[in-house]
Amino acid sequence: MHLTDAEKAEIKALIDKGEPLPDKYRFALFKEPHEAELIWSGKTHEVTDVVLPFQSIEQIDEPRAETAATGADLFTLDRATGRQSGGWTNKLIWGDNKLVLSSLKNGPLRREIENAGGLKLVYIDPPFDVGADFSYTIEIAADEFTKQPSVLEDIAYRDTWGSGISSYSHMIYERLRLIADLVAPDASIFVHNGWQVSSVVKVILDEIFGEANFKNELIWKRTSSHNFQSKGFIRATETIWYYTKSAEYFFEQQYGEYSEEQLSRYKAGENGRLYKAENLTFSTRNPSRQFEWRSRDKAAAE
């Protein structure tokens, strides 16, 4: 820490008065700051550290065909009842995902997971911060009633935040920290989010997993937009951020042959390239606004 006597005196005077310190002292007082970091009111690096028992609501006992074929012993079946009697796989866990993640990270299942090779893949689809509160109005005869969200809906699906983006940032930050501590060194994580918070989530992922472990931005396009409008560009895509835990990660190439039905949607251009008609509005509500992409050579000739 390199502070002059005048700076030390200023800091002491501010603390004695109970006043906040200027931002210029934040990186001087704390070691190893991140090169880039998202700051919000109340940010802390502490995460939930509890272990709660899981209540078994549903068991999914039937193994996948390939698991049964290889005889992989990922869980134990009670031959008398046909029910799952052990193992960490095939579990549908009900509860606040923050508490569930903390219990998986710090509880007895952690050892079982690591003995089986660890968690290799995480896909999450958190709220998009769209302000939805899952209440709606219904009409009964001449009266209107507002159905408020149930306790389960409010806890599991709430998309409103008391302090706006600060509350949202803290929510996603803590959960991503728990996931990063839980997964195997060669794991991958995919985070699906909308345009409302995509930039915020990207910066948080950079901080937790490291910019070097950012692998790709996957663009997911709807066939029909949710916000049809007559002015401006249609918002018809969402983002999936793809990160890994480290440089040593497992990835199986995803590809497949086009089916005959898929190929039938395309036409062959003069240069042999395939093309198809595309609806630029991303909406089925206005079929008259449909355009056809043409090859550059054909457009230039005309």
Buried (B, 14 or more C-beta within 10 A) or exposed (E): EEEEEEEEEBBEEBEEEEEEEEEEBEEBEEEEEEEEEBEBEEEEEEBBEEBEEBEEEEEEEEBEEEBEEEEEEBBEBEEEEEEBEEBBBBBEBEBEBBBBBBBBBBBEBBEBBEEBEBBEEBEBEBBBBEEEEBEEEEEEEEEEEEEEBEEEEBEBEBBBBEEEBBBBBBBBBBBBBBBBBBBBEBBBBBBBBBEBBBEBBBBBBBBBBBBEBBBEEEEEEEEEBEEBEEEEEBBBBBBBBBBBBBEEBEEEEEEEEEEEEEEEEEEEBEEEEEBEEEBEBBBEEEEEEEEEEEBEEEEEEE
